[in-house]
Amino acid sequence: MHGERKFSEARLDKSSGTIGGAEYTLTIDPDGLKLIEKGKRKGIALAWRDIISGDAGLALALQASVQG
């Protein structure tokens, strides 16, 4: 099969856990992954295309430079 794979618009999975003493929520959806600290509105987002292309590190560095 050629072309882009389409996912449903619904959230695929959501989980929570503790990292370094802080509570986080990880959401997996058709756009990619989102890791957000509980009580915060913004977090880290990684698009599937960045993960697959190997640009995930670059995307994270860009987000970090813009957020803080």
PQR file of N, CA, C, O and H, with PARSE charges and radii, in Angstrom:
ATOM      1  N   MET A   1       0.833  -1.175   0.000 -0.4000 1.5000
ATOM      2  CA  MET A   1       0.000   0.000   0.000 -0.0000 2.0000
ATOM      3  C   MET A   1       0.880   1.243   0.000  0.5500 1.7000
ATOM      4  O   MET A   1       1.768   1.373   0.843 -0.5500 1.4000
ATOM      5  N   HIS A   2       0.648   2.137  -0.918 -0.4000 1.5000
ATOM      6  CA  HIS A   2       1.434   3.357  -1.026 -0.0000 2.0000
ATOM      7  C   HIS A   2       0.638   4.541  -0.499  0.5500 1.7000
ATOM      8  O   HIS A   2      -0.590   4.493  -0.437 -0.5500 1.4000
ATOM      9  H   HIS A   2      -0.073   2.031  -1.603  0.4000 1.0000
ATOM     10  N   GLY A   3       1.346   5.608  -0.117 -0.4000 1.5000
ATOM     11  CA  GLY A   3       0.666   6.809   0.372 -0.0000 2.0000
ATOM     12  C   GLY A   3       0.652   6.870   1.882  0.5500 1.7000
ATOM     13  O   GLY A   3       1.247   6.039   2.568 -0.5500 1.4000
ATOM     14  H   GLY A   3       2.344   5.647  -0.167  0.4000 1.0000
ATOM     15  N   GLU A   4      -0.042   7.874   2.381 -0.4000 1.5000
ATOM     16  CA  GLU A   4      -0.108   8.087   3.814 -0.0000 2.0000
ATOM     17  C   GLU A   4      -1.164   7.210   4.446  0.5500 1.7000
ATOM     18  O   GLU A   4      -2.244   7.013   3.889 -0.5500 1.4000
ATOM     19  H   GLU A   4      -0.526   8.550   1.824  0.4000 1.0000
ATOM     20  N   ARG A   5      -0.843   6.686   5.614 -0.4000 1.5000
ATOM     21  CA  ARG A   5      -1.826   5.907   6.356 -0.0000 2.0000
ATOM     22  C   ARG A   5      -2.684   6.864   7.173  0.5500 1.7000
ATOM     23  O   ARG A   5      -2.159   7.776   7.810 -0.5500 1.4000
ATOM     24  H   ARG A   5       0.034   6.847   6.067  0.4000 1.0000
ATOM     25  N   LYS A   6      -3.968   6.669   7.161 -0.4000 1.5000
ATOM     26  CA  LYS A   6      -4.892   7.524   7.898 -0.0000 2.0000
ATOM     27  C   LYS A   6      -5.337   6.817   9.165  0.5500 1.7000
ATOM     28  O   LYS A   6      -5.704   5.643   9.135 -0.5500 1.4000
ATOM     29  H   LYS A   6      -4.395   5.928   6.643  0.4000 1.0000
ATOM     30  N   PHE A   7      -5.301   7.545  10.290 -0.4000 1.5000
ATOM     31  CA  PHE A   7      -5.796   7.041  11.554 -0.0000 2.0000
ATOM     32  C   PHE A   7      -7.134   7.694  11.841  0.5500 1.7000
ATOM     33  O   PHE A   7      -7.442   8.754  11.295 -0.5500 1.4000
ATOM     34  H   PHE A   7      -5.003   8.499  10.315  0.4000 1.0000
ATOM     35  N   SER A   8      -7.916   7.080  12.680 -0.4000 1.5000
ATOM     36  CA  SER A   8      -9.183   7.697  13.069 -0.0000 2.0000
ATOM     37  C   SER A   8      -8.887   8.968  13.853  0.5500 1.7000
ATOM     38  O   SER A   8      -7.777   9.144  14.358 -0.5500 1.4000
ATOM     39  H   SER A   8      -7.666   6.219  13.124  0.4000 1.0000
ATOM     40  N   GLU A   9      -9.855   9.840  13.957 -0.4000 1.5000
ATOM     41  CA  GLU A   9      -9.678  11.107  14.654 -0.0000 2.0000
ATOM     42  C   GLU A   9      -9.675  10.935  16.177  0.5500 1.7000
ATOM     43  O   GLU A   9      -9.319  11.869  16.895 -0.5500 1.4000
ATOM     44  H   GLU A   9     -10.756   9.698  13.547  0.4000 1.0000
ATOM     45  N   ALA A  10     -10.057   9.785  16.670 -0.4000 1.5000
ATOM     46  CA  ALA A  10     -10.129   9.555  18.116 -0.0000 2.0000
ATOM     47  C   ALA A  10      -8.744   9.339  18.714  0.5500 1.7000
ATOM     48  O   ALA A  10      -7.818   8.901  18.031 -0.5500 1.4000
ATOM     49  H   ALA A  10     -10.347   9.026  16.086  0.4000 1.0000
ATOM     50  N   ARG A  11      -8.620   9.652  20.001 -0.4000 1.5000
ATOM     51  CA  ARG A  11      -7.391   9.386  20.751 -0.0000 2.0000
ATOM     52  C   ARG A  11      -7.176   7.874  20.757  0.5500 1.7000
ATOM     53  O   ARG A  11      -8.127   7.116  20.950 -0.5500 1.4000
ATOM     54  H   ARG A  11      -9.373  10.007  20.555  0.4000 1.0000
ATOM     55  N   LEU A  12      -5.963   7.438  20.551 -0.4000 1.5000
ATOM     56  CA  LEU A  12      -5.664   6.020  20.499 -0.0000 2.0000
ATOM     57  C   LEU A  12      -5.370   5.445  21.878  0.5500 1.7000
ATOM     58  O   LEU A  12      -5.763   4.316  22.171 -0.5500 1.4000
ATOM     59  H   LEU A  12      -5.191   8.054  20.394  0.4000 1.0000
ATOM     60  N   ASP A  13      -4.673   6.219  22.744 -0.4000 1.5000
ATOM     61  CA  ASP A  13      -4.329   5.722  24.075 -0.0000 2.0000
ATOM     62  C   ASP A  13      -3.923   6.890  24.967  0.5500 1.7000
ATOM     63  O   ASP A  13      -3.443   7.918  24.489 -0.5500 1.4000
ATOM     64  H   ASP A  13      -4.354   7.136  22.506  0.4000 1.0000
ATOM     65  N   LYS A  14      -4.124   6.713  26.268 -0.4000 1.5000
ATOM     66  CA  LYS A  14      -3.734   7.723  27.240 -0.0000 2.0000
ATOM     67  C   LYS A  14      -3.286   7.002  28.499  0.5500 1.7000
ATOM     68  O   LYS A  14      -3.938   6.063  28.957 -0.5500 1.4000
ATOM     69  H   LYS A  14      -4.514   5.877  26.656  0.4000 1.0000
ATOM     70  N   SER A  15      -2.161   7.451  29.057 -0.4000 1.5000
ATOM     71  CA  SER A  15      -1.601   6.821  30.238 -0.0000 2.0000
ATOM     72  C   SER A  15      -0.973   7.889  31.120  0.5500 1.7000
ATOM     73  O   SER A  15      -0.638   8.973  30.642 -0.5500 1.4000
ATOM     74  H   SER A  15      -1.632   8.214  28.685  0.4000 1.0000
ATOM     75  N   SER A  16      -0.811   7.589  32.405 -0.4000 1.5000
ATOM     76  CA  SER A  16      -0.155   8.540  33.290 -0.0000 2.0000
ATOM     77  C   SER A  16       0.886   7.825  34.129  0.5500 1.7000
ATOM     78  O   SER A  16       0.825   6.612  34.329 -0.5500 1.4000
ATOM     79  H   SER A  16      -1.083   6.708  32.793  0.4000 1.0000
ATOM     80  N   GLY A  17       1.843   8.601  34.614 -0.4000 1.5000
ATOM     81  CA  GLY A  17       2.907   8.035  35.423 -0.0000 2.0000
ATOM     82  C   GLY A  17       3.764   9.129  36.033  0.5500 1.7000
ATOM     83  O   GLY A  17       3.546  10.317  35.797 -0.5500 1.4000
ATOM     84  H   GLY A  17       1.893   9.586  34.451  0.4000 1.0000
ATOM     85  N   THR A  18       4.726   8.715  36.809 -0.4000 1.5000
ATOM     86  CA  THR A  18       5.613   9.642  37.511 -0.0000 2.0000
ATOM     87  C   THR A  18       7.007   9.583  36.905  0.5500 1.7000
ATOM     88  O   THR A  18       7.565   8.505  36.697 -0.5500 1.4000
ATOM     89  H   THR A  18       4.904   7.750  37.001  0.4000 1.0000
ATOM     90  N   ILE A  19       7.556  10.752  36.626 -0.4000 1.5000
ATOM     91  CA  ILE A  19       8.925  10.867  36.121 -0.0000 2.0000
ATOM     92  C   ILE A  19       9.623  11.899  36.984  0.5500 1.7000
ATOM     93  O   ILE A  19       9.207  13.056  37.027 -0.5500 1.4000
ATOM     94  H   ILE A  19       7.103  11.628  36.794  0.4000 1.0000
ATOM     95  N   GLY A  20      10.682  11.494  37.671 -0.4000 1.5000
ATOM     96  CA  GLY A  20      11.434  12.426  38.503 -0.0000 2.0000
ATOM     97  C   GLY A  20      10.592  13.089  39.585  0.5500 1.7000
ATOM     98  O   GLY A  20      10.839  14.242  39.938 -0.5500 1.4000
ATOM     99  H   GLY A  20      11.020  10.554  37.636  0.4000 1.0000
ATOM    100  N   GLY A  21       9.603  12.377  40.114 -0.4000 1.5000
ATOM    101  CA  GLY A  21       8.758  12.905  41.176 -0.0000 2.0000
ATOM    102  C   GLY A  21       7.574  13.733  40.694  0.5500 1.7000
ATOM    103  O   GLY A  21       6.753  14.151  41.511 -0.5500 1.4000
ATOM    104  H   GLY A  21       9.403  11.440  39.827  0.4000 1.0000
ATOM    105  N   ALA A  22       7.462  13.980  39.397 -0.4000 1.5000
ATOM    106  CA  ALA A  22       6.346  14.759  38.845 -0.0000 2.0000
ATOM    107  C   ALA A  22       5.405  13.825  38.084  0.5500 1.7000
ATOM    108  O   ALA A  22       5.848  12.877  37.435 -0.5500 1.4000
ATOM    109  H   ALA A  22       8.128  13.640  38.733  0.4000 1.0000
ATOM    110  N   GLU A  23       4.103  14.103  38.171 -0.4000 1.5000
ATOM    111  CA  GLU A  23       3.088  13.318  37.462 -0.0000 2.0000
ATOM    112  C   GLU A  23       2.936  13.829  36.027  0.5500 1.7000
ATOM    113  O   GLU A  23       2.843  15.034  35.795 -0.5500 1.4000
ATOM    114  H   GLU A  23       3.743  14.873  38.698  0.4000 1.0000
ATOM    115  N   TYR A  24       2.911  12.904  35.075 -0.4000 1.5000
ATOM    116  CA  TYR A  24       2.769  13.235  33.657 -0.0000 2.0000
ATOM    117  C   TYR A  24       1.665  12.409  33.028  0.5500 1.7000
ATOM    118  O   TYR A  24       1.338  11.320  33.500 -0.5500 1.4000
ATOM    119  H   TYR A  24       2.986  11.925  35.263  0.4000 1.0000
ATOM    120  N   THR A  25       1.093  12.940  31.954 -0.4000 1.5000
ATOM    121  CA  THR A  25       0.131  12.210  31.143 -0.0000 2.0000
ATOM    122  C   THR A  25       0.709  12.078  29.736  0.5500 1.7000
ATOM    123  O   THR A  25       1.142  13.063  29.137 -0.5500 1.4000
ATOM    124  H   THR A  25       1.358  13.825  31.570  0.4000 1.0000
ATOM    125  N   LEU A  26       0.709  10.850  29.217 -0.4000 1.5000
ATOM    126  CA  LEU A  26       1.164  10.570  27.863 -0.0000 2.0000
ATOM    127  C   LEU A  26      -0.058  10.247  27.017  0.5500 1.7000
ATOM    128  O   LEU A  26      -0.820   9.335  27.338 -0.5500 1.4000
ATOM    129  H   LEU A  26       0.357  10.051  29.704  0.4000 1.0000
ATOM    130  N   THR A  27      -0.245  10.996  25.938 -0.4000 1.5000
ATOM    131  CA  THR A  27      -1.352  10.755  25.023 -0.0000 2.0000
ATOM    132  C   THR A  27      -0.801  10.363  23.664  0.5500 1.7000
ATOM    133  O   THR A  27       0.083  11.023  23.119 -0.5500 1.4000
ATOM    134  H   THR A  27       0.373  11.738  25.677  0.4000 1.0000
ATOM    135  N   ILE A  28      -1.337   9.284  23.130 -0.4000 1.5000
ATOM    136  CA  ILE A  28      -0.991   8.832  21.787 -0.0000 2.0000
ATOM    137  C   ILE A  28      -2.229   9.050  20.934  0.5500 1.7000
ATOM    138  O   ILE A  28      -3.297   8.511  21.225 -0.5500 1.4000
ATOM    139  H   ILE A  28      -2.056   8.748  23.572  0.4000 1.0000
ATOM    140  N   ASP A  29      -2.080   9.847  19.877 -0.4000 1.5000
ATOM    141  CA  ASP A  29      -3.223  10.142  19.019 -0.0000 2.0000
ATOM    142  C   ASP A  29      -2.788  10.126  17.555  0.5500 1.7000
ATOM    143  O   ASP A  29      -1.620   9.861  17.272 -0.5500 1.4000
ATOM    144  H   ASP A  29      -1.213  10.285  19.642  0.4000 1.0000
ATOM    145  N   PRO A  30      -3.688  10.399  16.629 -0.5600 1.5000
ATOM    146  CA  PRO A  30      -3.331  10.329  15.212  0.2800 2.0000
ATOM    147  C   PRO A  30      -2.205  11.278  14.797  0.5500 1.7000
ATOM    148  O   PRO A  30      -1.545  11.043  13.785 -0.5500 1.4000
ATOM    149  N   ASP A  31      -1.977  12.353  15.573 -0.4000 1.5000
ATOM    150  CA  ASP A  31      -0.912  13.301  15.230 -0.0000 2.0000
ATOM    151  C   ASP A  31       0.457  12.877  15.748  0.5500 1.7000
ATOM    152  O   ASP A  31       1.475  13.231  15.154 -0.5500 1.4000
ATOM    153  H   ASP A  31      -2.513  12.543  16.395  0.4000 1.0000
ATOM    154  N   GLY A  32       0.498  12.120  16.854 -0.4000 1.5000
ATOM    155  CA  GLY A  32       1.765  11.704  17.438 -0.0000 2.0000
ATOM    156  C   GLY A  32       1.649  11.471  18.927  0.5500 1.7000
ATOM    157  O   GLY A  32       0.628  10.983  19.412 -0.5500 1.4000
ATOM    158  H   GLY A  32      -0.329  11.833  17.337  0.4000 1.0000
ATOM    159  N   LEU A  33       2.710  11.826  19.661 -0.4000 1.5000
ATOM    160  CA  LEU A  33       2.778  11.646  21.111 -0.0000 2.0000
ATOM    161  C   LEU A  33       2.778  12.998  21.802  0.5500 1.7000
ATOM    162  O   LEU A  33       3.364  13.956  21.298 -0.5500 1.4000
ATOM    163  H   LEU A  33       3.540  12.223  19.267  0.4000 1.0000
ATOM    164  N   LYS A  34       2.118  13.080  22.964 -0.4000 1.5000
ATOM    165  CA  LYS A  34       2.139  14.298  23.769 -0.0000 2.0000
ATOM    166  C   LYS A  34       2.393  13.906  25.213  0.5500 1.7000
ATOM    167  O   LYS A  34       1.693  13.057  25.764 -0.5500 1.4000
ATOM    168  H   LYS A  34       1.642  12.302  23.373  0.4000 1.0000
ATOM    169  N   LEU A  35       3.402  14.526  25.829 -0.4000 1.5000
ATOM    170  CA  LEU A  35       3.743  14.291  27.230 -0.0000 2.0000
ATOM    171  C   LEU A  35       3.562  15.609  27.970  0.5500 1.7000
ATOM    172  O   LEU A  35       4.267  16.581  27.702 -0.5500 1.4000
ATOM    173  H   LEU A  35       3.971  15.215  25.381  0.4000 1.0000
ATOM    174  N   ILE A  36       2.600  15.637  28.914 -0.4000 1.5000
ATOM    175  CA  ILE A  36       2.257  16.876  29.597 -0.0000 2.0000
ATOM    176  C   ILE A  36       2.275  16.647  31.107  0.5500 1.7000
ATOM    177  O   ILE A  36       1.671  15.700  31.610 -0.5500 1.4000
ATOM    178  H   ILE A  36       2.027  14.847  29.132  0.4000 1.0000
ATOM    179  N   GLU A  37       2.977  17.528  31.818 -0.4000 1.5000
ATOM    180  CA  GLU A  37       3.000  17.453  33.272 -0.0000 2.0000
ATOM    181  C   GLU A  37       1.618  17.818  33.798  0.5500 1.7000
ATOM    182  O   GLU A  37       1.012  18.791  33.349 -0.5500 1.4000
ATOM    183  H   GLU A  37       3.467  18.298  31.409  0.4000 1.0000
ATOM    184  N   LYS A  38       1.120  17.025  34.758 -0.4000 1.5000
ATOM    185  CA  LYS A  38      -0.213  17.294  35.301 -0.0000 2.0000
ATOM    186  C   LYS A  38      -0.254  18.687  35.906  0.5500 1.7000
ATOM    187  O   LYS A  38       0.669  19.110  36.602 -0.5500 1.4000
ATOM    188  H   LYS A  38       1.612  16.235  35.122  0.4000 1.0000
ATOM    189  N   GLY A  39      -1.349  19.390  35.623 -0.4000 1.5000
ATOM    190  CA  GLY A  39      -1.516  20.749  36.109 -0.0000 2.0000
ATOM    191  C   GLY A  39      -0.979  21.802  35.149  0.5500 1.7000
ATOM    192  O   GLY A  39      -1.166  22.998  35.375 -0.5500 1.4000
ATOM    193  H   GLY A  39      -2.098  19.046  35.057  0.4000 1.0000
ATOM    194  N   LYS A  40      -0.317  21.374  34.087 -0.4000 1.5000
ATOM    195  CA  LYS A  40       0.241  22.293  33.082 -0.0000 2.0000
ATOM    196  C   LYS A  40      -0.582  22.186  31.805  0.5500 1.7000
ATOM    197  O   LYS A  40      -1.251  21.182  31.562 -0.5500 1.4000
ATOM    198  H   LYS A  40      -0.164  20.403  33.904  0.4000 1.0000
ATOM    199  N   ARG A  41      -0.521  23.230  31.002 -0.4000 1.5000
ATOM    200  CA  ARG A  41      -1.259  23.237  29.738 -0.0000 2.0000
ATOM    201  C   ARG A  41      -0.390  22.840  28.554  0.5500 1.7000
ATOM    202  O   ARG A  41      -0.890  22.300  27.566 -0.5500 1.4000
ATOM    203  H   ARG A  41       0.022  24.046  31.199  0.4000 1.0000
ATOM    204  N   LYS A  42       0.909  23.104  28.649 -0.4000 1.5000
ATOM    205  CA  LYS A  42       1.819  22.798  27.545 -0.0000 2.0000
ATOM    206  C   LYS A  42       2.780  21.696  27.965  0.5500 1.7000
ATOM    207  O   LYS A  42       3.125  21.553  29.138 -0.5500 1.4000
ATOM    208  H   LYS A  42       1.315  23.541  29.451  0.4000 1.0000
ATOM    209  N   GLY A  43       3.189  20.939  26.993 -0.4000 1.5000
ATOM    210  CA  GLY A  43       4.137  19.871  27.244 -0.0000 2.0000
ATOM    211  C   GLY A  43       4.978  19.635  26.006  0.5500 1.7000
ATOM    212  O   GLY A  43       5.217  20.546  25.214 -0.5500 1.4000
ATOM    213  H   GLY A  43       2.909  21.055  26.040  0.4000 1.0000
ATOM    214  N   ILE A  44       5.418  18.412  25.854 -0.4000 1.5000
ATOM    215  CA  ILE A  44       6.242  18.031  24.711 -0.0000 2.0000
ATOM    216  C   ILE A  44       5.368  17.266  23.727  0.5500 1.7000
ATOM    217  O   ILE A  44       4.647  16.346  24.114 -0.5500 1.4000
ATOM    218  H   ILE A  44       5.223  17.672  26.497  0.4000 1.0000
ATOM    219  N   ALA A  45       5.432  17.642  22.469 -0.4000 1.5000
ATOM    220  CA  ALA A  45       4.675  16.946  21.426 -0.0000 2.0000
ATOM    221  C   ALA A  45       5.647  16.483  20.341  0.5500 1.7000
ATOM    222  O   ALA A  45       6.530  17.228  19.918 -0.5500 1.4000
ATOM    223  H   ALA A  45       6.017  18.390  22.155  0.4000 1.0000
ATOM    224  N   LEU A  46       5.467  15.257  19.910 -0.4000 1.5000
ATOM    225  CA  LEU A  46       6.261  14.698  18.819 -0.0000 2.0000
ATOM    226  C   LEU A  46       5.327  14.168  17.747  0.5500 1.7000
ATOM    227  O   LEU A  46       4.495  13.300  18.010 -0.5500 1.4000
ATOM    228  H   LEU A  46       4.750  14.652  20.254  0.4000 1.0000
ATOM    229  N   ALA A  47       5.465  14.685  16.557 -0.4000 1.5000
ATOM    230  CA  ALA A  47       4.647  14.221  15.434 -0.0000 2.0000
ATOM    231  C   ALA A  47       5.207  12.901  14.917  0.5500 1.7000
ATOM    232  O   ALA A  47       6.416  12.670  14.949 -0.5500 1.4000
ATOM    233  H   ALA A  47       6.141  15.391  16.343  0.4000 1.0000
ATOM    234  N   TRP A  48       4.310  12.040  14.442 -0.4000 1.5000
ATOM    235  CA  TRP A  48       4.743  10.751  13.888 -0.0000 2.0000
ATOM    236  C   TRP A  48       5.760  10.949  12.769  0.5500 1.7000
ATOM    237  O   TRP A  48       6.727  10.194  12.670 -0.5500 1.4000
ATOM    238  H   TRP A  48       3.328  12.228  14.416  0.4000 1.0000
ATOM    239  N   ARG A  49       5.549  11.957  11.927 -0.4000 1.5000
ATOM    240  CA  ARG A  49       6.465  12.173  10.795 -0.0000 2.0000
ATOM    241  C   ARG A  49       7.874  12.508  11.286  0.5500 1.7000
ATOM    242  O   ARG A  49       8.852  12.131  10.640 -0.5500 1.4000
ATOM    243  H   ARG A  49       4.763  12.570  12.007  0.4000 1.0000
ATOM    244  N   ASP A  50       7.997  13.217  12.431 -0.4000 1.5000
ATOM    245  CA  ASP A  50       9.317  13.537  12.982 -0.0000 2.0000
ATOM    246  C   ASP A  50       9.985  12.293  13.557  0.5500 1.7000
ATOM    247  O   ASP A  50      11.195  12.115  13.419 -0.5500 1.4000
ATOM    248  H   ASP A  50       7.203  13.523  12.956  0.4000 1.0000
ATOM    249  N   ILE A  51       9.205  11.441  14.196 -0.4000 1.5000
ATOM    250  CA  ILE A  51       9.749  10.202  14.756 -0.0000 2.0000
ATOM    251  C   ILE A  51      10.246   9.299  13.635  0.5500 1.7000
ATOM    252  O   ILE A  51      11.352   8.764  13.709 -0.5500 1.4000
ATOM    253  H   ILE A  51       8.222  11.586  14.308  0.4000 1.0000
ATOM    254  N   ILE A  52       9.439   9.131  12.607 -0.4000 1.5000
ATOM    255  CA  ILE A  52       9.785   8.238  11.498 -0.0000 2.0000
ATOM    256  C   ILE A  52      10.962   8.770  10.686  0.5500 1.7000
ATOM    257  O   ILE A  52      11.808   7.995  10.240 -0.5500 1.4000
ATOM    258  H   ILE A  52       8.541   9.566  12.547  0.4000 1.0000
ATOM    259  N   SER A  53      11.023  10.084  10.490 -0.4000 1.5000
ATOM    260  CA  SER A  53      12.090  10.660   9.670 -0.0000 2.0000
ATOM    261  C   SER A  53      13.403  10.788  10.434  0.5500 1.7000
ATOM    262  O   SER A  53      14.444  11.058   9.836 -0.5500 1.4000
ATOM    263  H   SER A  53      10.336  10.714  10.852  0.4000 1.0000
ATOM    264  N   GLY A  54      13.361  10.595  11.756 -0.4000 1.5000
ATOM    265  CA  GLY A  54      14.577  10.737  12.551 -0.0000 2.0000
ATOM    266  C   GLY A  54      14.789  12.154  13.043  0.5500 1.7000
ATOM    267  O   GLY A  54      15.831  12.452  13.625 -0.5500 1.4000
ATOM    268  H   GLY A  54      12.515  10.375  12.242  0.4000 1.0000
ATOM    269  N   ASP A  55      13.816  13.040  12.822 -0.4000 1.5000
ATOM    270  CA  ASP A  55      13.936  14.433  13.243 -0.0000 2.0000
ATOM    271  C   ASP A  55      13.367  14.683  14.636  0.5500 1.7000
ATOM    272  O   ASP A  55      13.178  15.837  15.020 -0.5500 1.4000
ATOM    273  H   ASP A  55      12.969  12.797  12.349  0.4000 1.0000
ATOM    274  N   ALA A  56      13.092  13.634  15.396 -0.4000 1.5000
ATOM    275  CA  ALA A  56      12.493  13.792  16.723 -0.0000 2.0000
ATOM    276  C   ALA A  56      13.390  14.607  17.654  0.5500 1.7000
ATOM    277  O   ALA A  56      12.893  15.453  18.397 -0.5500 1.4000
ATOM    278  H   ALA A  56      13.246  12.696  15.084  0.4000 1.0000
ATOM    279  N   GLY A  57      14.688  14.369  17.626 -0.4000 1.5000
ATOM    280  CA  GLY A  57      15.617  15.121  18.466 -0.0000 2.0000
ATOM    281  C   GLY A  57      15.621  16.599  18.118  0.5500 1.7000
ATOM    282  O   GLY A  57      15.651  17.453  19.004 -0.5500 1.4000
ATOM    283  H   GLY A  57      15.092  13.681  17.023  0.4000 1.0000
ATOM    284  N   LEU A  58      15.591  16.893  16.846 -0.4000 1.5000
ATOM    285  CA  LEU A  58      15.551  18.281  16.386 -0.0000 2.0000
ATOM    286  C   LEU A  58      14.249  18.958  16.807  0.5500 1.7000
ATOM    287  O   LEU A  58      14.259  20.111  17.237 -0.5500 1.4000
ATOM    288  H   LEU A  58      15.566  16.199  16.126  0.4000 1.0000
ATOM    289  N   ALA A  59      13.128  18.244  16.683 -0.4000 1.5000
ATOM    290  CA  ALA A  59      11.826  18.793  17.085 -0.0000 2.0000
ATOM    291  C   ALA A  59      11.794  19.082  18.580  0.5500 1.7000
ATOM    292  O   ALA A  59      11.265  20.112  18.998 -0.5500 1.4000
ATOM    293  H   ALA A  59      13.120  17.307  16.334  0.4000 1.0000
ATOM    294  N   LEU A  60      12.353  18.187  19.393 -0.4000 1.5000
ATOM    295  CA  LEU A  60      12.399  18.403  20.843 -0.0000 2.0000
ATOM    296  C   LEU A  60      13.277  19.596  21.202  0.5500 1.7000
ATOM    297  O   LEU A  60      12.916  20.389  22.072 -0.5500 1.4000
ATOM    298  H   LEU A  60      12.783  17.350  19.054  0.4000 1.0000
ATOM    299  N   ALA A  61      14.412  19.730  20.551 -0.4000 1.5000
ATOM    300  CA  ALA A  61      15.317  20.851  20.822 -0.0000 2.0000
ATOM    301  C   ALA A  61      14.652  22.175  20.457  0.5500 1.7000
ATOM    302  O   ALA A  61      14.797  23.161  21.180 -0.5500 1.4000
ATOM    303  H   ALA A  61      14.705  19.085  19.845  0.4000 1.0000
ATOM    304  N   LEU A  62      13.936  22.204  19.358 -0.4000 1.5000
ATOM    305  CA  LEU A  62      13.228  23.410  18.946 -0.0000 2.0000
ATOM    306  C   LEU A  62      12.147  23.776  19.956  0.5500 1.7000
ATOM    307  O   LEU A  62      12.019  24.941  20.332 -0.5500 1.4000
ATOM    308  H   LEU A  62      13.818  21.404  18.771  0.4000 1.0000
ATOM    309  N   GLN A  63      11.372  22.794  20.397 -0.4000 1.5000
ATOM    310  CA  GLN A  63      10.331  23.051  21.409 -0.0000 2.0000
ATOM    311  C   GLN A  63      10.949  23.597  22.689  0.5500 1.7000
ATOM    312  O   GLN A  63      10.431  24.552  23.267 -0.5500 1.4000
ATOM    313  H   GLN A  63      11.476  21.847  20.092  0.4000 1.0000
ATOM    314  N   ALA A  64      12.044  23.005  23.135 -0.4000 1.5000
ATOM    315  CA  ALA A  64      12.704  23.453  24.364 -0.0000 2.0000
ATOM    316  C   ALA A  64      13.198  24.886  24.244  0.5500 1.7000
ATOM    317  O   ALA A  64      13.109  25.649  25.206 -0.5500 1.4000
ATOM    318  H   ALA A  64      12.465  22.229  22.666  0.4000 1.0000
ATOM    319  N   SER A  65      13.715  25.264  23.089 -0.4000 1.5000
ATOM    320  CA  SER A  65      14.224  26.614  22.910 -0.0000 2.0000
ATOM    321  C   SER A  65      13.092  27.636  22.883  0.5500 1.7000
ATOM    322  O   SER A  65      13.278  28.775  23.311 -0.5500 1.4000
ATOM    323  H   SER A  65      13.788  24.644  22.307  0.4000 1.0000
ATOM    324  N   VAL A  66      11.937  27.246  22.392 -0.4000 1.5000
ATOM    325  CA  VAL A  66      10.792  28.164  22.318 -0.0000 2.0000
ATOM    326  C   VAL A  66      10.113  28.284  23.687  0.5500 1.7000
ATOM    327  O   VAL A  66       9.672  29.370  24.064 -0.5500 1.4000
ATOM    328  H   VAL A  66      11.786  26.320  22.044  0.4000 1.0000
ATOM    329  N   GLN A  67      10.026  27.177  24.431 -0.4000 1.5000
ATOM    330  CA  GLN A  67       9.314  27.182  25.715 -0.0000 2.0000
ATOM    331  C   GLN A  67      10.115  27.782  26.849  0.5500 1.7000
ATOM    332  O   GLN A  67       9.515  28.270  27.808 -0.5500 1.4000
ATOM    333  H   GLN A  67      10.384  26.295  24.125  0.4000 1.0000
ATOM    334  N   GLY A  68      11.383  27.774  26.797 -0.4000 1.5000
ATOM    335  CA  GLY A  68      12.067  28.262  27.975 -0.0000 2.0000
ATOM    336  C   GLY A  68      13.443  28.638  27.723  0.5500 1.7000
ATOM    337  O   GLY A  68      14.143  29.070  28.639 -0.5500 1.4000
ATOM    338  H   GLY A  68      11.870  27.377  26.019  0.4000 1.0000
TER
END
